[in-house]
Amino acid sequence: MPLGLILGIGRVFRRKRTSSLDILSPKRAPRGYYKGKNCKPTGFHTRKGGYVLMHEKLPNYVVPDLTDFKLKPYVSQCPREVQTSETAK
């Protein structure tokens, strides 16, 4: 009984840490592994080292016409002081 307890404690200490398992870089991975930047490819590589862009894979952003829109596109970092009823007293 005590021997089994000692062996069980030894197994706990031999286990790898979970924090080291989630770090995977191309230096620690098998040969040929490419991690990338979590982006989808926009084309493909040719046999002679070229790259062909596919227009179907390029992102297409649809932006509405904002010519008569009342709001500004950004918030100013230097706001003007506005008189309110609490500060006027």
C-alpha positions as CSV (number, residue, x, y, z in Angstrom):
1,M,0.0,0.0,0.0
2,P,2.6,2.6,0.9
3,L,4.6,1.7,-2.2
4,G,1.6,2.3,-4.5
5,L,1.2,5.7,-2.9
6,I,4.8,6.6,-3.5
7,L,4.6,5.6,-7.1
8,G,1.4,7.6,-7.6
9,I,3.1,10.7,-6.2
10,G,6.1,10.1,-8.6
11,R,3.8,10.0,-11.6
12,V,2.3,13.4,-10.7
13,F,5.7,15.0,-10.7
14,R,6.7,13.4,-14.0
15,R,3.8,14.8,-15.8
16,K,4.5,17.7,-18.2
17,R,3.2,21.1,-17.4
18,T,0.2,22.2,-19.4
19,S,1.6,25.7,-19.9
20,S,4.5,24.3,-21.9
21,L,2.3,22.2,-24.1
22,D,0.4,25.1,-25.7
23,I,3.5,26.9,-27.0
24,L,4.2,25.6,-30.5
25,S,6.6,27.5,-32.7
26,P,8.2,26.4,-35.9
27,K,11.5,25.9,-34.0
28,R,9.9,23.4,-31.6
29,A,7.7,21.7,-34.3
30,P,8.5,19.0,-36.8
31,R,10.4,19.8,-40.0
32,G,8.2,21.6,-42.6
33,Y,5.7,22.9,-40.0
34,Y,4.5,26.5,-40.8
35,K,2.5,28.1,-38.2
36,G,1.4,31.2,-40.1
37,K,-0.5,34.2,-38.8
38,N,-4.0,32.7,-38.7
39,C,-4.8,34.2,-42.1
40,K,-6.4,32.5,-45.0
41,P,-4.3,32.2,-48.2
42,T,-5.2,34.5,-51.1
43,G,-3.7,32.3,-53.8
44,F,-1.2,29.5,-54.4
45,H,2.5,28.9,-55.1
46,T,3.6,27.7,-58.5
47,R,6.3,25.1,-59.2
48,K,8.8,27.7,-60.2
49,G,8.5,29.8,-57.0
50,G,5.9,32.3,-58.2
51,Y,2.7,33.2,-56.4
52,V,-0.7,33.5,-58.2
53,L,-3.4,35.7,-56.6
54,M,-6.9,34.5,-56.9
55,H,-9.4,37.4,-56.9
56,E,-12.1,35.1,-55.5
57,K,-10.1,34.7,-52.3
58,L,-9.3,38.4,-51.7
59,P,-11.4,40.1,-49.1
60,N,-14.3,42.3,-50.4
61,Y,-15.4,45.1,-48.1
62,V,-18.8,46.6,-48.6
63,V,-18.9,50.1,-47.2
64,P,-22.1,52.2,-47.3
65,D,-22.2,55.8,-48.7
66,L,-21.6,58.1,-45.7
67,T,-21.8,61.5,-47.5
68,D,-24.7,62.9,-45.5
69,F,-24.0,61.1,-42.2
70,K,-24.2,63.3,-39.1
71,L,-21.6,61.6,-36.9
72,K,-17.9,62.1,-37.1
73,P,-15.6,59.1,-38.0
74,Y,-13.5,59.5,-34.8
75,V,-13.8,60.9,-31.4
76,S,-11.5,63.9,-30.6
77,Q,-8.9,63.5,-27.9
78,C,-9.4,67.2,-26.9
79,P,-13.1,67.6,-26.2
80,R,-14.6,71.1,-25.9
81,E,-16.0,72.1,-22.5
82,V,-19.8,72.1,-22.6
83,Q,-21.9,74.0,-20.1
84,T,-24.5,71.8,-18.4
85,S,-27.1,72.8,-15.8
86,E,-25.0,71.3,-13.0
87,T,-21.8,73.3,-13.9
88,A,-23.7,76.6,-14.6
89,K,-24.8,76.9,-11.0
